[in-house]
Amino acid sequence: SGGLSCHAWHYEADSDAYEGADGKPVVVMAHGLGGTKDSGLEPFALALTEAGCDVMAFDYRGFGRSEGQPSLDGLEVDGLAAMDHVIEVRGGDSLGVQYLGLSLGGAVAIRTARDHPPMSLITEDTFANLDGVFLELATTLVAAPDADRALTHCFPPAPRASTARSWR
């Protein structure tokens, strides 16, 4: 993504329940500001795989095992790069691709949807705009000097993720 390596997990669907001519549906999951792909997305991913969807959960630059430093522009670039990666893996097909964004991830998903309209878009506890997120982040970093560690904290890998991929 923009010359940096972003880390992602691919969870394979447990069933073919929703597989169509275009393959299985894929849910691209974007985490919130205070987390990484492995700090709360796995329960959603497991439920979606049980329902018959493939899932890709990724970390933005500067989060988890992804390279770089977090930035407003980087969030947009990384969201678009994640979607480009999914489309490439699907052979250029964006049919059946869905977004699930939590908190900050909802704003990333909404922004990404402008360039890559998804089959569906689900957001939870999403900010009204990315500028507001960074204003809040700046306030948090001033008020909590050790908050920078929260941006790069990485939890143990998800045991069910079938593959871990990085892309540039």
C-alpha positions as CSV (number, residue, x, y, z in Angstrom):
1,S,0.0,0.0,0.0
2,G,1.8,3.1,-1.2
3,G,5.1,1.2,-1.1
4,L,4.5,-0.1,2.5
5,S,3.6,-3.6,3.5
6,C,0.2,-4.0,5.1
7,H,-0.6,-7.2,6.9
8,A,-3.8,-9.1,6.5
9,W,-5.5,-12.4,7.4
10,H,-7.7,-14.5,5.1
11,Y,-10.4,-16.6,6.7
12,E,-11.9,-19.2,4.4
13,A,-15.6,-19.9,4.4
14,D,-16.7,-23.0,6.2
15,S,-19.5,-23.7,3.7
16,D,-20.5,-23.0,0.1
17,A,-23.9,-21.8,1.3
18,Y,-23.7,-18.5,-0.6
19,E,-21.3,-19.4,-3.4
20,G,-22.5,-18.3,-6.7
21,A,-21.2,-18.0,-10.3
22,D,-18.9,-15.2,-9.0
23,G,-17.5,-17.3,-6.1
24,K,-18.1,-16.9,-2.4
25,P,-18.9,-13.5,-0.9
26,V,-15.9,-11.8,0.6
27,V,-16.1,-9.5,3.6
28,V,-13.3,-6.9,4.0
29,M,-13.0,-6.0,7.7
30,A,-11.5,-2.7,8.9
31,H,-10.7,-2.3,12.6
32,G,-11.0,0.8,14.8
33,L,-8.5,3.3,16.0
34,G,-7.7,1.6,19.3
35,G,-7.1,-1.8,17.8
36,T,-5.7,-4.1,15.2
37,K,-7.1,-6.8,13.1
38,D,-6.5,-9.3,15.9
39,S,-8.1,-7.3,18.7
40,G,-11.7,-7.9,18.3
41,L,-12.4,-8.7,14.6
42,E,-12.0,-12.5,14.9
43,P,-15.4,-13.2,16.5
44,F,-17.0,-11.4,13.5
45,A,-14.8,-13.2,11.1
46,L,-15.6,-16.6,12.5
47,A,-19.4,-15.9,12.4
48,L,-19.1,-14.8,8.8
49,T,-17.1,-17.9,7.8
50,E,-19.6,-20.1,9.4
51,A,-22.3,-18.3,7.4
52,G,-20.3,-19.1,4.1
53,C,-18.3,-15.9,3.5
54,D,-14.6,-15.6,3.0
55,V,-13.1,-12.8,5.2
56,M,-10.1,-10.5,4.9
57,A,-9.1,-8.5,8.0
58,F,-6.2,-6.1,7.6
59,D,-4.2,-3.6,9.5
60,Y,-3.5,-0.1,8.3
61,R,0.0,1.3,8.1
62,G,1.5,1.7,11.5
63,F,-0.9,-0.8,13.1
64,G,-0.2,-4.4,14.1
65,R,2.4,-6.0,11.8
66,S,2.0,-3.4,9.0
67,E,4.8,-1.1,8.2
68,G,4.9,2.7,8.4
69,Q,3.2,5.3,10.5
70,P,-0.5,6.0,10.8
71,S,-1.8,9.0,8.8
72,L,-5.1,10.3,7.4
73,D,-3.9,9.9,3.9
74,G,-2.5,6.5,4.7
75,L,-5.9,5.2,6.0
76,E,-7.4,6.1,2.6
77,V,-4.6,4.6,0.6
78,D,-4.6,1.4,2.8
79,G,-8.4,0.9,2.5
80,L,-8.2,1.2,-1.3
81,A,-5.2,-1.1,-1.4
82,A,-6.9,-3.7,0.6
83,M,-9.9,-3.6,-1.8
84,D,-7.6,-3.7,-4.8
85,H,-5.9,-6.8,-3.4
86,V,-9.2,-8.6,-2.9
87,I,-10.3,-7.7,-6.4
88,E,-7.0,-8.9,-7.8
89,V,-7.3,-12.2,-5.9
90,R,-10.8,-12.6,-7.2
91,G,-9.5,-12.3,-10.8
92,G,-10.6,-8.7,-11.2
93,D,-14.1,-9.3,-9.9
94,S,-15.6,-7.0,-7.2
95,L,-19.0,-8.7,-7.2
96,G,-19.9,-10.2,-3.9
97,V,-17.4,-8.0,-2.0
98,Q,-18.7,-6.4,1.2
99,Y,-17.2,-4.1,3.8
100,L,-17.5,-4.2,7.5
101,G,-15.9,-1.3,9.4
102,L,-15.8,-0.8,13.1
103,S,-15.4,2.8,14.5
104,L,-12.5,4.3,12.5
105,G,-12.8,1.3,10.1
106,G,-16.3,2.4,9.2
107,A,-15.0,5.7,7.9
108,V,-12.3,3.9,6.0
109,A,-14.9,1.5,4.5
110,I,-17.2,4.4,3.5
111,R,-14.3,6.2,1.8
112,T,-13.2,3.0,0.0
113,A,-16.8,2.5,-1.1
114,R,-16.7,5.7,-3.1
115,D,-14.0,4.2,-5.5
116,H,-15.0,0.5,-5.1
117,P,-18.8,0.2,-4.6
118,P,-19.4,-2.9,-2.5
119,M,-22.3,-5.4,-2.5
120,S,-23.0,-4.2,1.0
121,L,-21.5,-1.8,3.5
122,I,-21.8,-2.3,7.3
123,T,-20.4,0.2,9.8
124,E,-20.6,0.2,13.6
125,D,-19.8,3.1,15.9
126,T,-18.4,5.0,13.0
127,F,-17.1,8.6,13.1
128,A,-18.7,11.1,10.8
129,N,-15.5,11.9,9.0
130,L,-11.8,11.0,9.2
131,D,-10.7,14.5,10.1
132,G,-12.7,14.2,13.3
133,V,-10.9,11.0,14.1
134,F,-7.5,12.6,13.8
135,L,-8.6,15.6,15.8
136,E,-9.6,13.2,18.6
137,L,-6.4,11.3,18.2
138,A,-4.3,14.4,18.5
139,T,-6.2,15.4,21.7
140,T,-5.7,11.8,23.1
141,L,-2.0,11.8,22.4
142,V,-1.5,15.1,24.2
143,A,-3.6,14.0,27.1
144,A,-2.1,10.5,27.3
145,P,1.7,10.5,26.7
146,D,1.9,6.7,26.3
147,A,-1.0,6.5,23.8
148,D,1.5,6.0,21.0
149,R,2.1,2.5,22.2
150,A,-1.6,1.7,21.6
151,L,-1.2,2.5,17.9
152,T,1.3,-0.2,17.4
153,H,0.2,-2.8,20.0
154,C,-0.1,-6.3,18.4
155,F,-2.0,-9.1,20.0
156,P,-1.3,-12.9,19.4
157,P,-2.2,-14.2,15.9
158,A,-5.7,-15.5,15.3
159,P,-5.6,-19.3,15.4
160,R,-8.3,-19.8,12.8
161,A,-6.8,-17.5,10.1
162,S,-5.9,-19.8,7.2
163,T,-3.4,-17.5,5.6
164,A,-1.5,-14.3,6.5
165,R,-0.7,-12.1,3.6
166,S,1.0,-8.8,3.1
167,W,0.8,-6.6,0.0
168,R,2.4,-3.4,-1.2
